[in-house]
Amino acid sequence: MTLERRLMAEWLGTFSLLATVIGSGIMAERLADGNVAIALLGNTIPTGAILVVLITVFGPISGAHFNPAVTLSFALRREIGRRDAVLYVVAQILGGIVGVLAAHVMFEHPLLDPSTTSRSGIGQWAGEFVATFGLVGTILACIKARPSAVPMVVGLYITAAYWFTSSTSFANPAVTIARGFSDTFAGIAPVDVAAFVGVQMIAAILATWFFGWLLRETPND
């Protein structure tokens, strides 16, 4: 595939992911009548489901990263060039922001509405580290063991991580940045974005190293 097509796939995939995350968050919050657990469930299921769809559809085109942490991992593994990796990240961030704006339009929410939801502290950062480390590891291990299962495995992982991590598993710098533009159920205050992104990138680097070691074949294997 040409670089232009790959970048469009990354833009459109991340756009669709954020439109789903924010749109389902708004819908869930409106229908849950104040029940946060039900609202979170209503946000979780569509997010996991759309990931299966998007990775299946766009995987053959761009690899379906939709996530700068994943792109960083593949760059460290030299499976994507530096220039292409940077362009992937730009496409992902821009696609995510436009996806948030599209969700706002669909639900007649103010177009530009920075989040006021505080997500800070050691517990939240630890949750993001665990979520991102696990996501990158899941992708790398599944690619080696059963590549065809990656869409379903990633969707299921994120569905689970929404509930077992304290941060509800952003695990994606592009998603984190975009969610800062939405003062809705899925938002994050812009002041808290940098720390989340930093933890996510560190987790991605460590996961790439660890799973590279864990999955490496040796002559005795």
N, C-alpha and C positions, 0 to 999 in steps of 0.2 A: 504493500500500500504506500502511496505517496505520503510525504510528511503532511501536506495540507489535509488529506483525508484523515490521517491519524489525529491531527490536532482538532479537527471538527468532531471526531468521535469522542475525544476527551472533553471538549467543550459541551457537547450535547448530552453526554452521559452525566457529567457533573451538574449541568443545568437540571436534568430530569431528576437526579437524586435529591437536590435541594428543593425543587418544587414539591417533591413528595414529602420530604422531611417537614418542611414548613407548612405545606398545605394540610397534611394529615394532622399535624400538631394543632393547627387552628380548628379544624373540624372536630378533632377529639376533645379539645377543651370546651368547645361550644356544646357538644352533646353530652359531656360527662357530668354536667350539673354540679361542678365543684369536687367531684371524686377524682383525685389526682392519680390514683392507681389505674382507674379505668382510662383516664386521659393518656397515661403513659402507654398502656396496652394498645390504645388506638393509634398511637404514634409509632410504636414498635413494629407491629405486623406489616403495615404498608412499607416501612423502610426496608425490612428484611426481604419482603417480596420483590420490591423494585430492584434491589441489588441482584437478585437471581436473574431477572429479566435483562437488566442493563449489561451485566457481565456476559451473559449468553449472546446478546445481540452484538455488542461492540468489542468483545474479546478478540475475535478474528481480525478486527481492523487495527486497533491500537494497543491491544493487551488489556484494555478496560481497567486502567489504574484508577482514575477519578480521585486521586489522593496523592498529594505531594510526598507523603511518608512512604508510600509504595513506590513511587517513581524514584525517590532517593535510594531505596533499597536496591532497585534494579540497576541504578547508576553505579552504586557501590560494587555490585556484582558484574559490572561492565556488560550488561545486557541492553543498555541504552546509552547512547552518547551524551556527553555533557550538554551540548547545544540543544539536542532534542529534549533532554530532561528539563532544561530551563523553560523551553517553549511549552512542554506538557504542563508544567506547574502554572504558568501564566494562563493557559487555556482553562485549566481546572478552576483557578480562582475566579476568573471572569465568568465562566459558566455558572459557578455556584452563586455568585452575587446576582446574576440575571435570573437564575432560578428562584431565588428568594423574592425578587421583585415581581416575578410572574405569579407566585403564590399570593402575594399581597393584592395584586390586581384581581385575581380570581375570587378572593374572599372579601373584596372591597375593604381592605385594610389600608391604612396610610402607606403610601409607596415607600417613603423614606422614614424609617422609624427605628432608630438604634435601640438595641435591647437594654433593659434596666435590670435584667436577671443576673444577680451576682453568682459567679461560680469560681470560688477561690478557696485556697487553703490546702494543707497537706493532703487531706483526704481526697479532695477533688483531683489534685495533681497525681496522686498515687493511682487513682482510678483511671486517669488518662494514660499513665505509663503502662499499666496492666492491659488496658484495652488495646493500645497500639502495638505493644510487644506481641500480644496474642494474635492480633490480626495479621501482622507481617509474618509471624511464624506459621500461622495457619496457611497462608497463601504459599509460602515457600515449600512447606512440607507437602501440601496437596499437589502442587505442581510436580513434585518428584514422584509421589505415590500414585496419584490418579488425576491427571490434568483435566479430564472431562468433568470432574466433580467440583471444580473450583467455584462455579457460580452458586451452586446449592450450598456448599460448605461455607462460603463467605457470608451468604445471606443468613444462614443459620447461626453463624458465629455472632454477627452483629445483633441478631434478634435476642440471643442469650445475653450478650454483653450489655445491652440496654438495661438488663435487670440485675446482673451480678457485679457491675461496677458502680462506684459511688457517683461517677460523673455522667452516667447513662451513655457512656461510650461514644464520644465524638470520634476519636481515633483517626482524625483526618484534618490536617491544617486548612485545606480549602473549605471544608464544611464548617470548621470553627470560625474562620474569617467571615464567611457568608452569614452564618447565624448571628453574628454580631450586628447585622443590619435589620434584625427582626425582633421587635418587642412583643413576642408571642410565646407560647408554651415552650418552643424549642430554642429560644434565644439564649444568648450569652452576652453579658455586658462587654462592650469594646475594651474596657480597661483590663479585663481578665483574659483577653484573647492571646496576648503575647506569651503568657506563662503556659497556657494550654499548648500552643504551637511548639514552644521550646521543648516541653516534656515529650510531646509526640515525636519530634524529630530525633531526640536522644534515644527514645525507645526503639524507633525504627533502625537506627544505627546499631544498637546493641543486639536487637533481634536478628539483624542481617548477619552479624558476626557469629552469634551463638548458633543459629540454625545452619549457617554455613559449615560450622564445625560439626554439629550434630549429624547432619545429613551427608557429610563428605564420605565418599566411597574410598576405601583403602584396599590394597592388594589382598588382604585377608578376608574381605567381605564376600 
